[in-house]
Amino acid sequence: MTAAGVSARRSGCGMANDSDTDRRPTRDEQGVSGARGQPVEPGLPPVGGPFVSLRSRDFRLLWFSTVATGFGQWGQQIGLNWLVFLLTGSAVQLGAVSFFGGIISLILTPYAGVLADRYSRRMIILIATVLGAVQAAGLAVLVLADVVEVWHAYVFAVFAAVTQAMNQPARQAYVNDVSTPETLPNAIALNSIAQNASRIVGPPLAGLIAGWNVGAAFVFVAVIRVIASGLTMMLSARPQAATAGRGNPLRLIAGGFDYLFREGNLRLLLVVNALTALFVYPYVSFMPVFAEEVFRGGSSTYGILVSMIAVGSIIGLFGLAWLPNLRRRGLLMLVGFVGYTALLIVFTQAPVLIVAMISLAVAGLFFGVASALNNTLFQVIVRNDMRGRGMAVLQLAGGLSPIGALSMGFLIEAIGIRLGVALHIAVAFAGLVLVLVFGKAIRRL
């Protein structure tokens, strides 16, 4: 099947209107049909081996673009966090910068989902990546000119949140566009490997660059995003039917939320994402504090700690790509998230750096498997005409970490970095255990 044929088959039934949520979806819109219209069992292995998706030229370009984008994202996060820490030395300021940028992302992400259902996803990804390069270059100039102030970090955190909100729903939905139903789980696993590969090399590299010169870290981000833009431009201009219609964006957003909240399995997948994002993910913003005050290191220690999660994630994701006939993905996903949070609590109490690194690496293995399975199950279940908005809401649930970063920052100021982070993560651990015990439907996925 040609790339155009796959796109046409997966793009739904043409132009939709505001009442799309009220009509019965076709089998292709549900995103679960095979090449001959038969249901695809998510647990079946992909024909062609664990790297079958890389045979597609567009997926290869998207994959390398995702790697480059990941380098830029981690370079941005580490550079900005380290800059704020150098300027203020405050955990509250670190949390506040993440909070303000994240609030903007939360507001804009649902609109980005409508854009991903209405316009060319390739063009959205390209525009967001180019704007991200401009943002990083602007911050680099301020730092290198030695005129940067704390308020600049807030401004550029907000700017970065805008480009991130544009980029992610379109990029995640585009994985589906360049895949077939049979290769979609494999494509999602490989896409997750791309994201985590950049997390292995990106943080320590960015940490070393930032330790030498913070401004150089943002130059690195700008250059890598230019490379990602070039790769995106090489993607095929595949036809894409506008499934969101031309109606009021607020009504389209509301229709997407209504559909997702009425689908029990999708709702539970969103709850799991929200729990981990709100109470667990914010710990990354406070890695500079662990590196500096707990383990008596610097920017290189910061980069190593962040990369340890990715080391384990890569191992777990390669396992997902290789494992044949994997069943009970919902149960495995929940066990993975519970193990991830438990091991992060162990990390917060680690007496020495090597124990912390091992805890993070094993936690990363659980996290890589769990997050990829969450994404796979969501993409398989969600209707094709709701894919852009669905991925936006999934991104929204995973983007609650800035709110959690603010509360975690105040908790750290009150009771210390080790106990503050551990107690915050323990809330998610308790919630995930409850879902594991009582979420019968999601365990059966």
Order of alpha helices (4+ residues) and beta strands (2+ residues): alpha-alpha-alpha-alpha-alpha-alpha-alpha-alpha-alpha-alpha-alpha-alpha-alpha-alpha-alpha-alpha
